[in-house]
Amino acid sequence: PFKSARWAKPISSTRAPGASASKAAPDAALYAALEAWAESRLRADRELELIVLGHTHRPHIREVTSGQWYVNSGDWVLHRSYVTLAIGKEPVLSEWNGVAG
């Protein structure tokens, strides 16, 4: 994980809170648009169980309707967030705490 972060940080637009950056992270309007798109797709197709998006740097999980989930995995560089999926179970959004196993 640390090697990945070392390679990703120079090219990523992710910045620590309060840090200045030439490239701004996606804003609230983009988050809202992506979530609205995912919600509309889930409502339009009851066979869909899950829509997973990422790279918005904002981890989020929400059950849109019973058994239908919108998940945004966030990012690895700032939040170290990830999603665990298992057949027949709800998705789980987690943050890596630096401890393996």
C-alpha positions in Angstrom: 0.0 0.0 0.0 2.7 2.5 0.8 4.5 2.0 -2.5 1.2 2.8 -4.3 0.7 5.9 -2.3 4.2 7.1 -3.1 3.5 6.7 -6.8 0.0 8.1 -6.8 0.5 11.2 -4.7 2.6 13.2 -7.3 -0.1 12.8 -9.9 -3.2 12.8 -7.8 -5.4 15.9 -7.2 -6.2 14.6 -3.7 -4.9 17.0 -1.0 -5.1 17.0 2.7 -7.8 19.3 4.1 -6.7 22.9 4.1 -3.8 22.2 1.6 -3.6 24.3 -1.5 -3.5 22.6 -4.9 -3.4 23.6 -8.5 -6.0 20.9 -9.3 -9.1 21.1 -7.3 -10.8 17.9 -6.1 -14.3 17.4 -7.5 -16.9 19.6 -5.9 -20.3 19.0 -4.2 -22.2 19.5 -7.5 -20.3 16.6 -9.1 -20.8 14.3 -6.0 -24.6 15.1 -6.2 -24.7 14.5 -9.9 -23.0 11.1 -9.7 -25.2 10.0 -6.8 -28.3 11.2 -8.7 -27.2 9.3 -11.8 -26.6 6.1 -9.8 -29.9 6.4 -8.0 -31.8 6.9 -11.3 -30.1 3.8 -12.8 -30.9 1.7 -9.8 -34.6 2.8 -9.7 -34.9 2.2 -13.5 -33.5 -1.3 -13.3 -34.7 -3.4 -10.3 -32.3 -6.2 -11.3 -29.3 -4.0 -10.5 -28.1 -4.6 -7.0 -25.1 -2.3 -6.9 -23.5 0.7 -8.5 -19.9 1.4 -7.4 -18.1 4.6 -8.4 -14.8 6.0 -7.3 -12.2 8.7 -7.7 -14.3 11.4 -6.3 -12.3 11.4 -3.0 -15.6 11.2 -1.0 -16.4 7.8 0.5 -20.1 7.2 0.6 -22.5 4.2 0.9 -26.3 4.3 0.7 -29.1 1.8 0.2 -31.2 3.5 -2.4 -34.1 1.0 -2.3 -34.3 -2.4 -0.5 -31.3 -4.5 -1.7 -30.0 -1.8 -4.1 -26.9 0.1 -3.2 -24.9 3.1 -4.3 -21.3 3.0 -3.2 -18.5 5.5 -3.8 -15.2 4.0 -2.8 -13.7 7.4 -2.2 -9.9 7.3 -2.6 -6.9 5.5 -1.3 -4.5 8.4 -1.0 -6.4 10.6 1.5 -9.1 8.4 3.1 -7.6 4.9 2.4 -11.2 3.8 1.8 -12.2 0.6 0.1 -15.3 -1.5 -0.5 -15.7 -5.2 0.4 -18.2 -7.2 -1.6 -19.5 -10.6 -0.9 -22.3 -12.5 -2.7 -25.5 -12.4 -0.7 -24.2 -9.7 1.7 -24.5 -5.9 1.9 -21.5 -4.0 0.6 -19.2 -2.6 3.3 -17.3 0.6 3.0 -14.2 0.7 5.2 -11.1 2.7 5.9 -7.7 0.9 6.1 -6.2 1.4 9.6 -2.6 0.5 8.6 -2.8 -3.0 10.2 -2.7 -6.0 7.9 -4.9 -9.0 8.5 
